[in-house]
Amino acid sequence: MELDLLEILCCPESKQELHIADAAELATLNASITRGEVRDVAGKIVGEAVTEMLVRKDGTRGYAVRGGIPILLVEDGLLLEVVR
Protein backbone atom coordinates (compact mmCIF):
# COMPACT_ATOMS: atom_id res chain seq x y z
CA MET A 1 0.00 0.00 0.00
CA GLU A 2 1.25 3.48 -0.80
CA LEU A 3 2.31 5.52 2.23
CA ASP A 4 0.92 8.71 0.70
CA LEU A 5 -2.53 7.13 0.81
CA LEU A 6 -2.10 6.16 4.45
CA GLU A 7 -1.62 9.80 5.41
CA ILE A 8 -5.17 10.69 4.34
CA LEU A 9 -6.97 7.58 5.61
CA CYS A 10 -8.60 7.12 9.00
CA CYS A 11 -10.80 4.58 10.73
CA PRO A 12 -14.31 4.92 9.27
CA GLU A 13 -15.84 4.27 12.70
CA SER A 14 -13.77 6.34 15.14
CA LYS A 15 -11.79 8.59 12.77
CA GLN A 16 -8.56 7.54 14.52
CA GLU A 17 -5.26 7.38 12.68
CA LEU A 18 -4.24 4.08 11.08
CA HIS A 19 -0.88 2.34 10.86
CA ILE A 20 0.30 -0.56 8.74
CA ALA A 21 0.46 -3.78 10.76
CA ASP A 22 3.95 -5.17 11.13
CA ALA A 23 4.93 -8.81 10.59
CA ALA A 24 4.49 -9.70 14.27
CA GLU A 25 0.98 -8.22 14.38
CA LEU A 26 0.01 -10.13 11.23
CA ALA A 27 1.44 -13.40 12.55
CA THR A 28 -0.50 -13.06 15.81
CA LEU A 29 -3.68 -12.15 13.95
CA ASN A 30 -3.38 -15.05 11.51
CA ALA A 31 -2.76 -17.52 14.34
CA SER A 32 -5.99 -16.28 15.97
CA ILE A 33 -7.82 -16.57 12.63
CA THR A 34 -6.60 -20.17 12.30
CA ARG A 35 -8.05 -20.93 15.75
CA GLY A 36 -11.40 -19.40 14.70
CA GLU A 37 -11.17 -16.60 17.28
CA VAL A 38 -11.45 -13.52 15.08
CA ARG A 39 -14.74 -11.94 14.07
CA ASP A 40 -15.55 -8.89 12.04
CA VAL A 41 -17.73 -6.08 13.35
CA ALA A 42 -20.77 -7.71 11.71
CA GLY A 43 -20.13 -10.83 13.86
CA LYS A 44 -18.91 -13.13 11.08
CA ILE A 45 -15.96 -15.41 11.85
CA VAL A 46 -12.94 -14.44 9.75
CA GLY A 47 -11.65 -17.48 7.88
CA GLU A 48 -9.14 -15.99 5.46
CA ALA A 49 -5.59 -15.07 6.49
CA VAL A 50 -4.62 -11.42 6.19
CA THR A 51 -1.41 -10.49 4.36
CA GLU A 52 -1.67 -6.73 4.89
CA MET A 53 -3.75 -4.74 7.36
CA LEU A 54 -4.29 -1.25 8.69
CA VAL A 55 -4.76 -0.96 12.45
CA ARG A 56 -6.40 1.96 14.18
CA LYS A 57 -4.48 3.86 16.84
CA ASP A 58 -6.19 2.20 19.84
CA GLY A 59 -5.44 -1.27 18.42
CA THR A 60 -9.00 -2.56 18.69
CA ARG A 61 -9.90 -2.63 14.98
CA GLY A 62 -8.07 -3.76 11.89
CA TYR A 63 -8.91 -3.32 8.22
CA ALA A 64 -7.58 -5.78 5.65
CA VAL A 65 -5.79 -4.51 2.58
CA ARG A 66 -6.54 -6.66 -0.47
CA GLY A 67 -4.69 -6.11 -3.74
CA GLY A 68 -3.32 -2.83 -2.38
CA ILE A 69 -6.81 -1.53 -1.60
CA PRO A 70 -7.78 -0.95 2.05
CA ILE A 71 -11.23 -2.35 2.88
CA LEU A 72 -12.45 0.51 5.07
CA LEU A 73 -16.02 -0.57 5.71
CA VAL A 74 -17.11 -0.48 9.36
CA GLU A 75 -18.85 -3.88 9.15
CA ASP A 76 -15.72 -5.50 7.66
CA GLY A 77 -13.44 -4.21 10.41
CA LEU A 78 -11.69 -6.98 12.34
CA LEU A 79 -12.21 -7.08 16.09
CA LEU A 80 -8.68 -7.25 17.46
CA GLU A 81 -9.48 -7.42 21.18
CA VAL A 82 -9.32 -11.25 21.10
CA VAL A 83 -6.06 -11.42 19.15
CA ARG A 84 -3.26 -12.79 21.33
C-alpha positions as a Markdown table, in Angstrom:
| # | Residue | x | y | z |
|---|---|---|---|---|
| 1 | Met | 0.0 | 0.0 | 0.0 |
| 2 | Glu | 1.3 | 3.5 | -0.8 |
| 3 | Leu | 2.3 | 5.5 | 2.2 |
| 4 | Asp | 0.9 | 8.7 | 0.7 |
| 5 | Leu | -2.5 | 7.1 | 0.8 |
| 6 | Leu | -2.1 | 6.2 | 4.5 |
| 7 | Glu | -1.6 | 9.8 | 5.4 |
| 8 | Ile | -5.2 | 10.7 | 4.3 |
| 9 | Leu | -7.0 | 7.6 | 5.6 |
| 10 | Cys | -8.6 | 7.1 | 9.0 |
| 11 | Cys | -10.8 | 4.6 | 10.7 |
| 12 | Pro | -14.3 | 4.9 | 9.3 |
| 13 | Glu | -15.8 | 4.3 | 12.7 |
| 14 | Ser | -13.8 | 6.3 | 15.1 |
| 15 | Lys | -11.8 | 8.6 | 12.8 |
| 16 | Gln | -8.6 | 7.5 | 14.5 |
| 17 | Glu | -5.3 | 7.4 | 12.7 |
| 18 | Leu | -4.2 | 4.1 | 11.1 |
| 19 | His | -0.9 | 2.3 | 10.9 |
| 20 | Ile | 0.3 | -0.6 | 8.7 |
| 21 | Ala | 0.5 | -3.8 | 10.8 |
| 22 | Asp | 3.9 | -5.2 | 11.1 |
| 23 | Ala | 4.9 | -8.8 | 10.6 |
| 24 | Ala | 4.5 | -9.7 | 14.3 |
| 25 | Glu | 1.0 | -8.2 | 14.4 |
| 26 | Leu | 0.0 | -10.1 | 11.2 |
| 27 | Ala | 1.4 | -13.4 | 12.5 |
| 28 | Thr | -0.5 | -13.1 | 15.8 |
| 29 | Leu | -3.7 | -12.1 | 13.9 |
| 30 | Asn | -3.4 | -15.0 | 11.5 |
| 31 | Ala | -2.8 | -17.5 | 14.3 |
| 32 | Ser | -6.0 | -16.3 | 16.0 |
| 33 | Ile | -7.8 | -16.6 | 12.6 |
| 34 | Thr | -6.6 | -20.2 | 12.3 |
| 35 | Arg | -8.1 | -20.9 | 15.7 |
| 36 | Gly | -11.4 | -19.4 | 14.7 |
| 37 | Glu | -11.2 | -16.6 | 17.3 |
| 38 | Val | -11.5 | -13.5 | 15.1 |
| 39 | Arg | -14.7 | -11.9 | 14.1 |
| 40 | Asp | -15.5 | -8.9 | 12.0 |
| 41 | Val | -17.7 | -6.1 | 13.4 |
| 42 | Ala | -20.8 | -7.7 | 11.7 |
| 43 | Gly | -20.1 | -10.8 | 13.9 |
| 44 | Lys | -18.9 | -13.1 | 11.1 |
| 45 | Ile | -16.0 | -15.4 | 11.8 |
| 46 | Val | -12.9 | -14.4 | 9.7 |
| 47 | Gly | -11.6 | -17.5 | 7.9 |
| 48 | Glu | -9.1 | -16.0 | 5.5 |
| 49 | Ala | -5.6 | -15.1 | 6.5 |
| 50 | Val | -4.6 | -11.4 | 6.2 |
| 51 | Thr | -1.4 | -10.5 | 4.4 |
| 52 | Glu | -1.7 | -6.7 | 4.9 |
| 53 | Met | -3.7 | -4.7 | 7.4 |
| 54 | Leu | -4.3 | -1.3 | 8.7 |
| 55 | Val | -4.8 | -1.0 | 12.5 |
| 56 | Arg | -6.4 | 2.0 | 14.2 |
| 57 | Lys | -4.5 | 3.9 | 16.8 |
| 58 | Asp | -6.2 | 2.2 | 19.8 |
| 59 | Gly | -5.4 | -1.3 | 18.4 |
| 60 | Thr | -9.0 | -2.6 | 18.7 |
| 61 | Arg | -9.9 | -2.6 | 15.0 |
| 62 | Gly | -8.1 | -3.8 | 11.9 |
| 63 | Tyr | -8.9 | -3.3 | 8.2 |
| 64 | Ala | -7.6 | -5.8 | 5.6 |
| 65 | Val | -5.8 | -4.5 | 2.6 |
| 66 | Arg | -6.5 | -6.7 | -0.5 |
| 67 | Gly | -4.7 | -6.1 | -3.7 |
| 68 | Gly | -3.3 | -2.8 | -2.4 |
| 69 | Ile | -6.8 | -1.5 | -1.6 |
| 70 | Pro | -7.8 | -1.0 | 2.0 |
| 71 | Ile | -11.2 | -2.3 | 2.9 |
| 72 | Leu | -12.4 | 0.5 | 5.1 |
| 73 | Leu | -16.0 | -0.6 | 5.7 |
| 74 | Val | -17.1 | -0.5 | 9.4 |
| 75 | Glu | -18.9 | -3.9 | 9.2 |
| 76 | Asp | -15.7 | -5.5 | 7.7 |
| 77 | Gly | -13.4 | -4.2 | 10.4 |
| 78 | Leu | -11.7 | -7.0 | 12.3 |
| 79 | Leu | -12.2 | -7.1 | 16.1 |
| 80 | Leu | -8.7 | -7.2 | 17.5 |
| 81 | Glu | -9.5 | -7.4 | 21.2 |
| 82 | Val | -9.3 | -11.3 | 21.1 |
| 83 | Val | -6.1 | -11.4 | 19.2 |
| 84 | Arg | -3.3 | -12.8 | 21.3 |
